[in-house]
Amino acid sequence: MEGNAVKLYKTVMDQEGERLELEYHLLEEEIALDGAEVNTYGIEISDHRSECRAVRDISPDRAAVMELLELFWRMDVTPITLEDIVQDCIEN
């Protein structure tokens, strides 16, 4: 099973003062791990212009990834910065 379990929307202003429509998605998919199917969660952000980035399989802990998604939504994380920010969160 693969899909978008949750979607959040936000409008922000970009560096040029243009409106930027952002969509934040909690991704859910099943992966095979040690012979068993396990649900894992990731995050996708798109801006309705040209950018869409996703980081899959962040964690099997849905609540933890949902917290990250909500934090990214509150902090106006954009698709371009998603991968670096997820990496920083995992390392810290």
GUZA-22739 format. One record per residue (C-alpha): residue in one letter; x, y, z. Coordinates in steps of 0.05 Angstrom, whole numbers, padded with zeros to 5 digits, always signed. Layout:
N
AXYZ;...
//
This chain:
92
M+00000+00000+00000;E+00027+00068-00018;G-00007+00135-00012;N-00016+00202+00020;A-00045+00193+00089;V-00048+00267+00108;K-00045+00333+00069;L-00034+00403+00097;Y-00037+00467+00056;K-00006+00535+00064;T+00003+00600+00025;V+00067+00639+00037;M+00104+00694+00001;D+00168+00676-00036;Q+00231+00719-00040;E+00202+00760-00097;G+00137+00775-00060;E+00097+00724-00102;R+00046+00678-00070;L+00071+00607-00062;E+00020+00552-00051;L+00052+00495-00011;E+00025+00424+00000;Y+00053+00380+00055;H+00039+00306+00050;L+00050+00250+00100;L+00068+00190+00057;E+00054+00119+00077;E+00080+00056+00044;E+00094-00016+00059;I+00164-00043+00053;A+00192-00113+00063;L+00236-00118+00124;D+00264-00185+00148;G+00209-00223+00112;A+00152-00180+00140;E+00113-00122+00111;V+00123-00059+00152;N+00089+00009+00144;T+00138+00067+00139;Y+00124+00141+00134;G+00156+00198+00096;I+00143+00270+00076;E+00131+00304+00009;I+00126+00378-00003;S+00104+00411-00069;D+00097+00483-00089;H+00048+00479-00148;R+00099+00513-00193;S+00154+00466-00210;E+00183+00436-00146;C+00162+00372-00112;R+00209+00334-00066;A+00198+00274-00022;V+00236+00236+00031;R+00209+00166+00039;D+00219+00116+00094;I+00238+00166+00149;S+00210+00122+00204;P+00159+00067+00219;D+00134+00113+00275;R+00075+00150+00245;A+00067+00198+00303;A+00140+00220+00300;V+00137+00234+00225;M+00071+00270+00234;E+00104+00315+00285;L+00159+00331+00234;L+00107+00345+00181;E+00070+00393+00226;L+00135+00427+00246;F+00155+00435+00173;W+00086+00464+00158;R+00092+00515+00215;M+00163+00534+00194;D+00145+00543+00119;V+00195+00490+00096;T+00198+00489+00020;P+00210+00430-00027;I+00281+00453-00041;T+00302+00450+00032;L+00264+00387+00052;E+00320+00335+00044;D+00371+00376+00083;I+00324+00391+00139;V+00302+00319+00147;Q+00375+00298+00148;D+00389+00350+00203;C+00330+00324+00244;I+00353+00252+00238;E+00425+00269+00257;N+00404+00310+00318;
//
